[in-house]
Amino acid sequence: MRAIAADRFAIIKRFVILLTGFLGNTVIVTVFDWMIYPSVLAKYGLVSGGAIMWLLSFVVCYVSIIGYDLARIDWLGIEAMKASGEFGEGWISRIIRFISGDSEKGLFFFLSIKYDPFITLIAMRKGAYEFDGLSNSRSRRIFFGSFMIGNLYWTLAMFMGVSMGDIFLSFLCNHFPVICEYVSLVTGPISSAMDWIQSGIVEVLSKAWMLFF
């Protein structure tokens, strides 16, 4: 009975860890990629806004890697899939292998665009449950390569989306001013909140720059 109870506790604990990791990662990605990233680009432009978000992205991903390896907890389930040999054997990997002829390089580009450097690194570094950070050249190449590819893609994609949104909003306000007023009522508080967040981010980055450089 004790063995059964222990097994059940281990399963529940594992489920709670995975659920917490999934929800936490989803919240961070949603807020960072879909709220902060486009609003900073909209306010500061492609070059300045992009530079701010690239720096912030690097800090977030690097801190995530350090925290993940120090905690030594597989809260995304990736280590378990790698250990069982299931990772890289799904239908997406098979399509990538068929198209590119090189599953590892194809998977690297797919993960870099779809996810962030943190996810890409822990998914593609050798072995499972190693938690060795950026201790070898391969891991460093994966992290920095994914960082460059992912941020370049996302910066351009978000800037295009923001620009198209501005064009559509200008058209809406010019031809349907009543609708534009209602939109402003909804977006006004959101815009104020994002301005507050942006100011905090810029202030933190400025102090960090002055402190270390």
C-alpha positions as CSV (number, residue, x, y, z in Angstrom):
1,M,0.0,0.0,0.0
2,R,2.8,2.4,0.8
3,A,4.4,1.7,-2.5
4,I,1.2,2.4,-4.3
5,A,0.7,5.6,-2.3
6,A,4.3,6.7,-3.1
7,D,3.7,6.0,-6.8
8,R,0.5,8.0,-6.8
9,F,2.3,10.9,-4.9
10,A,5.1,10.8,-7.5
11,I,2.6,11.0,-10.4
12,I,0.7,13.8,-8.8
13,K,3.9,15.7,-8.0
14,R,5.1,15.2,-11.6
15,F,1.8,16.4,-12.9
16,V,1.8,19.5,-10.7
17,I,5.4,20.4,-11.8
18,L,4.5,20.0,-15.5
19,L,1.3,22.0,-15.1
20,T,3.1,24.8,-13.2
21,G,5.9,24.9,-15.8
22,F,3.5,24.9,-18.7
23,L,1.3,27.6,-17.3
24,G,4.2,29.7,-16.1
25,N,6.0,29.5,-19.5
26,T,2.7,30.3,-21.3
27,V,2.1,33.4,-19.2
28,I,5.7,34.7,-19.7
29,V,5.6,34.0,-23.4
30,T,2.2,35.7,-23.8
31,V,3.1,38.8,-21.9
32,F,6.6,39.2,-23.4
33,D,6.0,38.2,-27.0
34,W,2.4,39.4,-27.6
35,M,2.2,42.4,-25.3
36,I,5.5,44.0,-24.3
37,Y,7.4,43.2,-27.6
38,P,4.9,44.9,-30.0
39,S,4.1,47.8,-27.7
40,V,7.9,48.7,-27.3
41,L,8.3,48.5,-31.1
42,A,5.3,50.7,-31.6
43,K,6.6,53.3,-29.2
44,Y,10.3,53.3,-29.9
45,G,10.4,52.1,-33.5
46,L,12.2,49.2,-35.3
47,V,15.8,50.1,-34.4
48,S,15.5,51.5,-30.9
49,G,12.6,49.3,-29.9
50,G,14.3,46.2,-31.4
51,A,17.5,46.9,-29.5
52,I,15.6,47.2,-26.2
53,M,13.7,43.9,-26.8
54,W,16.8,42.1,-28.0
55,L,18.6,43.0,-24.8
56,L,15.6,42.2,-22.6
57,S,15.1,38.9,-24.5
58,F,18.7,37.9,-23.8
59,V,18.4,38.7,-20.1
60,V,15.1,36.8,-19.7
61,C,16.4,33.7,-21.6
62,Y,19.8,33.6,-19.9
63,V,18.3,34.0,-16.5
64,S,15.8,31.2,-17.4
65,I,18.6,28.9,-18.3
66,I,20.5,29.6,-15.1
67,G,17.4,29.1,-13.0
68,Y,16.4,25.9,-14.8
69,D,19.9,24.3,-14.4
70,L,20.2,25.4,-10.8
71,A,16.8,24.0,-9.9
72,R,17.5,20.8,-11.8
73,I,13.8,20.3,-12.4
74,D,12.3,19.1,-15.7
75,W,9.3,21.5,-15.5
76,L,8.7,21.4,-19.2
77,G,8.9,17.6,-19.7
78,I,11.6,18.0,-22.4
79,E,14.3,16.1,-20.4
80,A,11.9,13.1,-20.0
81,M,11.1,13.0,-23.7
82,K,14.8,13.1,-24.5
83,A,15.6,10.3,-22.0
84,S,12.9,8.1,-23.5
85,G,13.9,8.8,-27.1
86,E,10.6,10.3,-27.9
87,F,11.9,13.8,-28.6
88,G,12.4,14.6,-32.3
89,E,10.3,11.6,-33.4
90,G,7.0,13.4,-33.8
91,W,5.3,14.3,-37.1
92,I,6.9,17.8,-37.2
93,S,10.4,16.3,-37.0
94,R,9.6,13.8,-39.7
95,I,8.4,16.6,-42.0
96,I,11.5,18.7,-41.2
97,R,13.7,15.6,-41.9
98,F,11.9,15.0,-45.2
99,I,12.2,18.6,-46.4
100,S,15.7,19.6,-45.2
101,G,17.4,16.2,-45.2
102,D,19.0,17.2,-41.9
103,S,16.7,16.8,-39.0
104,E,19.0,18.5,-36.5
105,K,19.5,21.7,-38.5
106,G,15.9,21.8,-39.6
107,L,14.7,21.3,-36.0
108,F,17.0,24.0,-34.8
109,F,15.5,26.6,-37.2
110,F,12.0,25.4,-36.4
111,L,12.5,25.7,-32.6
112,S,14.3,29.1,-33.0
113,I,11.4,30.6,-34.8
114,K,8.6,28.8,-32.9
115,Y,10.1,29.1,-29.4
116,D,12.8,31.1,-27.6
117,P,16.5,30.4,-27.2
118,F,15.9,28.9,-23.7
119,I,13.5,26.2,-25.1
120,T,15.7,25.6,-28.1
121,L,18.8,25.1,-26.0
122,I,17.4,22.6,-23.5
123,A,15.7,20.7,-26.3
124,M,18.8,20.4,-28.5
125,R,21.7,20.1,-26.1
126,K,23.2,16.6,-25.8
127,G,21.9,14.2,-23.2
128,A,19.0,14.4,-20.8
129,Y,19.0,15.7,-17.2
130,E,22.5,17.2,-17.8
131,F,21.6,20.7,-16.6
132,D,25.0,22.0,-17.8
133,G,24.0,25.5,-19.0
134,L,26.3,27.0,-21.6
135,S,29.4,25.0,-20.5
136,N,30.4,23.8,-23.9
137,S,30.8,25.4,-27.4
138,R,27.8,23.5,-28.9
139,S,25.4,24.8,-26.3
140,R,26.7,28.3,-26.8
141,R,26.3,28.1,-30.6
142,I,22.8,26.8,-30.2
143,F,21.8,29.6,-27.7
144,F,23.3,32.5,-29.5
145,G,22.3,31.2,-32.9
146,S,18.7,30.7,-31.8
147,F,18.8,34.1,-30.1
148,M,19.7,35.9,-33.3
149,I,17.3,33.9,-35.6
150,G,14.4,34.1,-33.2
151,N,14.6,37.8,-32.4
152,L,15.3,38.8,-36.0
153,Y,12.2,36.9,-37.1
154,W,10.0,38.2,-34.3
155,T,11.2,41.8,-34.5
156,L,10.4,42.0,-38.2
157,A,7.1,40.1,-37.8
158,M,5.9,42.2,-34.9
159,F,6.9,45.5,-36.5
160,M,5.0,44.6,-39.7
161,G,2.0,43.7,-37.5
162,V,2.2,47.0,-35.6
163,S,2.6,49.0,-38.8
164,M,-0.4,47.2,-40.4
165,G,-2.4,47.8,-37.3
166,D,-1.6,51.5,-37.3
167,I,-2.7,51.7,-41.0
168,F,-6.0,49.9,-40.2
169,L,-6.6,52.1,-37.1
170,S,-6.0,55.3,-39.1
171,F,-8.4,54.1,-41.8
172,L,-11.0,53.2,-39.1
173,C,-10.7,56.6,-37.4
174,N,-11.0,58.5,-40.7
175,H,-14.0,56.7,-42.0
176,F,-15.8,55.5,-38.8
177,P,-14.9,58.0,-36.0
178,V,-17.6,56.6,-33.7
179,I,-16.1,53.1,-33.8
180,C,-12.7,54.7,-33.2
181,E,-14.0,56.3,-30.0
182,Y,-15.1,53.0,-28.6
183,V,-11.8,51.4,-29.6
184,S,-10.0,54.2,-27.7
185,L,-12.1,53.6,-24.6
186,V,-10.9,50.0,-24.6
187,T,-7.3,50.4,-25.6
188,G,-6.7,53.6,-23.5
189,P,-6.2,51.8,-20.2
190,I,-4.2,49.0,-21.9
191,S,-2.0,51.6,-23.5
192,S,-1.4,53.4,-20.2
193,A,-0.5,50.1,-18.5
194,M,1.9,49.2,-21.3
195,D,3.5,52.7,-21.1
196,W,4.1,52.1,-17.4
197,I,5.6,48.7,-18.0
198,Q,7.8,50.1,-20.8
199,S,9.1,53.0,-18.6
200,G,10.0,50.4,-15.9
201,I,11.8,48.2,-18.4
202,V,13.8,51.1,-19.8
203,E,14.7,52.4,-16.4
204,V,15.9,49.0,-15.2
205,L,17.9,48.5,-18.4
206,S,19.5,51.9,-18.0
207,K,20.5,51.3,-14.4
208,A,21.9,47.9,-15.4
209,W,23.9,49.4,-18.2
210,M,25.3,52.1,-15.9
211,L,26.1,49.5,-13.2
212,F,28.0,47.1,-15.4
213,F,29.4,49.4,-18.1
